[in-house]
Amino acid sequence: MFSFSRAALALALIAVQQAYAQSPAPAPAPAFDVASVKPDKTGGMGVRIMFQPGGRFTADNITLKFLIRLAYDVQDFQISGGPPWINSDRYDIEAKADGPPEPDRRTMTEEQRKADMAHRRLMIQALLAERFKLTVHKESKDAPIYALVVAKNGLKIKELPPEEKPQLDATDPPEKPDLNKRPSRGGMRMGRGELTSTGIKLSFLAEALSNQVGRTVIDKTGLKGDYSFELKWTPDESQGAAIKGPGDGAPPSADANGPSIFTAIQEQLGLKLESQKGPVDLIVIDHVEKASEN
C-alpha cells in the first residue's frame, strides 16, 4: 500500500495543473472567414469550381450534391439520403479564408498537395455545416466494385519518360485543370464520352472512372508511372452521365454506334475493369436545409 503526505499530494496537484496550463489549446477547425451563398439565377449548364490564391474558393452553378462530393472526396453513388433538391437546386458560392499567403502548389510534393487538399475539404465541410445545416455520418459496406487491371494482351499506353514528367501549369486550378480548356502536362480533361490525359497516374484514372461506371474503381495495375492517352466511348444515353453495368456485374455490351466505356478501356488503353466485391465508403445525410440567400 502506498501513502502520500498532504504536502506531496499538493505538489502533485500543482504539477498536474501546470501541465494543463502549459498544454497548447487545440487548433481551430479549418473554416472560411467569410462566405456568400446565393441561388444561381443564370439557368446555364456550365459549372465552374476554382481554388484561388489568397484562400479563395469559387463555385458557380453548383449543386449541393456536387459540393458534398468535393467536401468528402466521394462520388454520387457514395452519397445516401437527402431530399431531391440537393441534386437540382444550383448555387453560386464565394468564400475566403484570411491568413498567411498560400504556398505555390507547383513546388509542393505529392504528399504536401494531398495534405493541402484535405485542409480545403475540411473548410468546405464547415461551410456546408454552417450554411446548409448539413450533418452526415459515414458507413462502410461490402458492395460490387471494379478493379482496374492490365488486360490480357498487355498495356497499350506508354509511360512518360523522365524529361516529360507532369508539371503543373500556373494557369490550372490547384485541384484539377479547367475542363473547358486543353490540359497542360499533368492534367486531364473529361467530357461526354471522352477523356484526355496529358500525364496522370492510373490511380487518378480509376478515380475519374468511378462516377462514369457507378461504382468504386480501384487501381490494381501496380503501375506507378505517368501516362498520356485519349479514351473515347459511346455513353449509354438511357442512364444519364453515369454508365452502369447490369446487376450481375458484367460489363454491358458495346453500343452499335461505338464501344462502351468497358470495351474502349480495353481496346484503346490495354486495361480492363474486373468486377469484384470490396468495402465501399458511404456518406449518409442525416439533416440538410436550403441555404438562405445572402
C-alpha positions as CSV (number, residue, x, y, z in Angstrom):
1,M,0.0,0.0,0.0
2,F,1.3,3.5,-0.9
3,S,0.6,6.6,1.2
4,F,1.3,10.2,0.4
5,S,1.7,13.2,2.7
6,R,-0.6,16.2,2.2
7,A,2.4,18.2,1.1
8,A,3.3,15.6,-1.6
9,L,-0.3,15.4,-2.8
10,A,-0.5,19.2,-3.0
11,L,2.7,19.3,-5.1
12,A,1.3,16.6,-7.4
13,L,-1.9,18.6,-7.9
14,I,0.1,21.7,-8.7
15,A,2.2,19.8,-11.3
16,V,-0.9,18.5,-13.0
17,Q,-2.4,22.0,-13.1
18,Q,0.8,23.4,-14.6
19,A,0.9,20.7,-17.2
20,Y,-2.7,21.5,-18.3
21,A,-1.9,25.2,-18.2
22,Q,1.1,24.8,-20.5
23,S,-0.7,22.5,-23.0
24,P,-1.5,24.3,-26.2
25,A,-5.1,24.9,-27.0
26,P,-6.4,22.7,-29.8
27,A,-6.1,24.3,-33.2
28,P,-9.5,25.6,-34.5
29,A,-11.1,23.6,-37.2
30,P,-10.3,24.9,-40.8
31,A,-13.1,27.2,-42.0
32,F,-13.7,30.2,-44.3
33,D,-13.8,33.5,-42.6
34,V,-16.5,35.0,-45.0
35,A,-18.8,33.2,-47.4
36,S,-21.5,34.2,-49.8
37,V,-24.1,31.6,-50.9
38,K,-26.7,32.5,-53.4
39,P,-29.1,30.6,-55.6
40,D,-27.8,30.6,-59.2
41,K,-30.2,32.5,-61.4
42,T,-28.4,32.2,-64.8
43,G,-30.1,29.0,-65.8
44,G,-26.9,27.9,-67.5
45,M,-25.5,24.4,-67.7
46,G,-21.8,25.2,-67.2
47,V,-20.2,24.6,-63.8
48,R,-17.1,26.2,-62.5
49,I,-15.1,25.4,-59.4
50,M,-11.8,27.1,-58.5
51,F,-9.5,27.3,-55.6
52,Q,-7.7,30.7,-56.0
53,P,-4.7,32.3,-54.3
54,G,-5.3,34.1,-51.0
55,G,-7.6,31.4,-49.6
56,R,-10.4,32.0,-52.1
57,F,-13.0,29.4,-53.2
58,T,-15.4,30.0,-56.0
59,A,-18.2,27.7,-57.3
60,D,-20.7,28.7,-59.9
61,N,-23.9,26.9,-60.8
62,I,-23.1,24.1,-58.4
63,T,-25.5,21.6,-56.8
64,L,-25.2,20.8,-53.1
65,K,-24.7,17.1,-54.0
66,F,-21.6,18.0,-56.1
67,L,-20.3,20.1,-53.1
68,I,-20.7,17.1,-50.8
69,R,-18.7,15.1,-53.3
70,L,-16.0,17.6,-53.3
71,A,-16.0,18.1,-49.5
72,Y,-15.9,14.4,-48.6
73,D,-14.0,13.1,-51.6
74,V,-16.7,10.7,-52.8
75,Q,-18.7,10.0,-55.9
76,D,-22.5,10.3,-56.4
77,F,-23.2,6.7,-55.7
78,Q,-21.4,7.0,-52.3
79,I,-23.9,9.6,-51.1
80,S,-27.1,8.3,-49.5
81,G,-30.2,10.1,-48.3
82,G,-31.2,13.8,-48.6
83,P,-34.1,15.4,-50.4
84,P,-34.3,15.6,-54.2
85,W,-33.4,19.3,-54.4
86,I,-29.7,18.6,-53.4
87,N,-29.3,17.3,-57.0
88,S,-31.3,20.0,-58.7
89,D,-31.0,23.4,-56.9
90,R,-27.9,25.3,-58.0
91,Y,-25.8,27.8,-56.1
92,D,-23.1,30.4,-56.6
93,I,-20.5,30.5,-53.8
94,E,-17.8,32.9,-53.0
95,A,-15.7,32.2,-49.9
96,K,-12.4,33.4,-48.5
97,A,-10.1,32.5,-45.6
98,D,-7.8,35.1,-44.1
99,G,-4.3,34.0,-43.2
100,P,-0.8,33.9,-44.5
101,P,-0.2,33.6,-48.2
102,E,-0.6,30.1,-49.6
103,P,2.4,28.2,-50.8
104,D,2.9,27.7,-54.5
105,R,1.4,24.2,-55.2
106,R,3.8,23.8,-58.1
107,T,6.7,23.5,-55.6
108,M,4.8,21.0,-53.3
109,T,5.5,17.3,-53.0
110,E,2.7,14.9,-53.8
111,E,2.1,14.4,-50.0
112,Q,2.0,18.2,-49.4
113,R,-0.6,18.6,-52.1
114,K,-2.7,15.8,-50.6
115,A,-2.5,17.5,-47.2
116,D,-3.4,20.9,-48.7
117,M,-6.4,19.4,-50.4
118,A,-7.5,17.6,-47.3
119,H,-7.4,21.0,-45.5
120,R,-9.5,22.6,-48.2
121,R,-12.1,19.8,-48.0
122,L,-12.5,20.4,-44.2
123,M,-13.1,24.1,-45.0
124,I,-15.9,23.2,-47.4
125,Q,-17.3,20.7,-44.9
126,A,-17.5,23.6,-42.3
127,L,-19.2,25.8,-44.9
128,L,-21.8,23.2,-45.7
129,A,-22.5,22.6,-42.0
130,E,-22.9,26.3,-41.3
131,R,-24.9,27.4,-44.3
132,F,-26.9,24.3,-45.2
133,K,-27.1,22.8,-41.7
134,L,-25.6,19.6,-43.2
135,T,-25.0,16.8,-40.8
136,V,-23.7,13.4,-42.1
137,H,-22.3,10.2,-40.8
138,K,-20.0,7.6,-42.5
139,E,-20.7,4.0,-43.2
140,S,-18.9,1.2,-45.0
141,K,-20.4,-1.8,-46.6
142,D,-19.3,-4.6,-49.0
143,A,-20.6,-3.9,-52.5
144,P,-19.6,-4.6,-56.1
145,I,-16.6,-2.6,-57.2
146,Y,-14.3,-2.6,-60.3
147,A,-10.6,-3.3,-60.2
148,L,-8.6,-1.6,-62.9
149,V,-6.0,-4.1,-64.2
150,V,-3.8,-4.7,-67.2
151,A,-5.7,-6.5,-69.9
152,K,-4.7,-10.0,-71.2
153,N,-3.0,-8.6,-74.3
154,G,-0.9,-6.1,-72.4
155,L,-0.8,-2.3,-71.9
156,K,-1.3,-0.1,-75.0
157,I,-0.2,3.2,-73.5
158,K,3.4,4.2,-72.7
159,E,4.8,5.6,-69.6
160,L,6.2,9.2,-70.0
161,P,10.0,9.4,-69.9
162,P,11.6,11.4,-67.0
163,E,12.0,14.6,-69.1
164,E,8.3,14.6,-69.8
165,K,7.1,14.0,-66.3
166,P,4.0,16.1,-65.4
167,Q,4.4,19.7,-64.2
168,L,1.5,21.8,-63.0
169,D,0.7,24.8,-65.1
170,A,0.4,28.2,-63.3
171,T,-3.0,28.8,-65.0
172,D,-4.5,25.5,-63.8
173,P,-6.7,25.4,-60.7
174,P,-4.9,23.6,-57.8
175,E,-7.2,20.6,-57.6
176,K,-7.8,19.8,-61.2
177,P,-7.4,21.6,-64.6
178,D,-10.2,23.5,-66.1
179,L,-12.3,21.1,-68.1
180,N,-13.1,23.7,-70.7
181,K,-9.6,24.1,-72.0
182,R,-6.8,21.9,-73.3
183,P,-5.0,20.5,-70.3
184,S,-1.4,21.3,-69.5
185,R,1.1,18.5,-68.7
186,G,-0.2,16.6,-65.7
187,G,-3.8,17.4,-66.5
188,M,-6.9,15.7,-67.5
189,R,-10.0,16.8,-69.5
190,M,-13.1,14.8,-69.3
191,G,-16.2,15.4,-71.5
192,R,-19.2,13.4,-72.5
193,G,-17.8,10.1,-73.9
194,E,-14.2,11.2,-73.9
195,L,-11.2,11.6,-71.6
196,T,-7.9,13.2,-72.5
197,S,-4.8,12.8,-70.3
198,T,-1.5,14.6,-70.6
199,G,0.3,12.7,-67.9
200,I,-1.6,11.3,-65.0
201,K,-1.2,8.3,-62.7
202,L,-3.6,5.4,-63.3
203,S,-4.9,5.8,-59.7
204,F,-6.3,9.2,-60.9
205,L,-7.8,7.5,-63.9
206,A,-9.5,5.0,-61.6
207,E,-11.0,7.8,-59.6
208,A,-12.3,9.6,-62.7
209,L,-13.9,6.3,-64.0
210,S,-15.7,5.7,-60.7
211,N,-18.5,8.1,-61.4
212,Q,-18.8,7.0,-65.0
213,V,-19.4,3.4,-64.2
214,G,-21.4,4.0,-61.0
215,R,-19.0,2.0,-58.8
216,T,-15.8,2.4,-56.9
217,V,-12.9,1.7,-59.2
218,I,-9.6,0.7,-57.5
219,D,-6.3,0.8,-59.3
220,K,-4.8,-2.7,-59.1
221,T,-2.4,-2.4,-62.1
222,G,0.6,-2.0,-59.9
223,L,1.9,0.7,-62.3
224,K,3.3,3.9,-60.7
225,G,4.2,5.9,-63.8
226,D,2.5,8.9,-65.5
227,Y,0.7,8.3,-68.8
228,S,-0.8,10.4,-71.6
229,F,-3.6,9.0,-73.6
230,E,-7.0,9.6,-75.2
231,L,-10.1,7.5,-74.4
232,K,-13.3,7.7,-76.4
233,W,-16.5,5.7,-75.9
234,T,-20.2,5.9,-76.6
235,P,-22.2,6.8,-73.5
236,D,-25.3,4.9,-72.5
237,E,-27.8,7.6,-73.1
238,S,-30.5,5.7,-71.2
239,Q,-28.7,6.1,-68.0
240,G,-27.5,9.7,-68.0
241,A,-24.0,10.7,-67.0
242,A,-23.2,7.6,-65.1
243,I,-22.8,4.4,-67.1
244,K,-23.7,1.4,-65.0
245,G,-23.3,-2.3,-65.8
246,P,-26.2,-4.7,-65.3
247,G,-26.9,-6.1,-61.9
248,D,-24.8,-9.2,-62.2
249,G,-21.7,-7.1,-62.5
250,A,-20.9,-8.0,-66.2
251,P,-19.9,-5.1,-68.4
252,P,-22.6,-4.0,-70.8
253,S,-22.2,-4.9,-74.5
254,A,-20.8,-2.3,-76.9
255,D,-23.3,0.2,-78.4
256,A,-23.9,-0.1,-82.1
257,N,-22.5,3.4,-82.6
258,G,-19.3,2.8,-80.9
259,P,-17.6,1.0,-77.9
260,S,-18.9,1.0,-74.4
261,I,-16.6,2.5,-71.8
262,F,-15.6,-1.0,-70.8
263,T,-14.7,-2.0,-74.3
264,A,-12.9,1.3,-75.0
265,I,-10.7,0.9,-71.9
266,Q,-9.6,-2.5,-73.1
267,E,-9.2,-1.8,-76.8
268,Q,-7.6,1.7,-76.5
269,L,-5.6,1.5,-73.3
270,G,-4.9,-2.1,-72.8
271,L,-6.6,-2.0,-69.4
272,K,-9.7,-3.8,-68.0
273,L,-12.4,-3.3,-65.4
274,E,-12.9,-6.5,-63.5
275,S,-16.0,-6.9,-61.3
276,Q,-15.1,-7.7,-57.7
277,K,-16.5,-7.2,-54.2
278,G,-15.0,-4.9,-51.7
279,P,-15.6,-2.2,-49.0
280,V,-17.4,0.9,-50.2
281,D,-17.4,4.1,-48.0
282,L,-20.7,5.9,-47.9
283,I,-21.7,9.4,-46.7
284,V,-25.2,9.3,-45.3
285,I,-27.1,12.6,-45.0
286,D,-28.8,12.9,-41.6
287,H,-30.1,16.5,-42.0
288,V,-29.9,19.3,-44.5
289,E,-31.6,22.6,-45.2
290,K,-31.7,25.0,-48.1
291,A,-29.3,27.9,-47.7
292,S,-30.8,31.3,-47.2
293,E,-29.8,33.9,-49.8
294,N,-27.2,36.5,-48.7
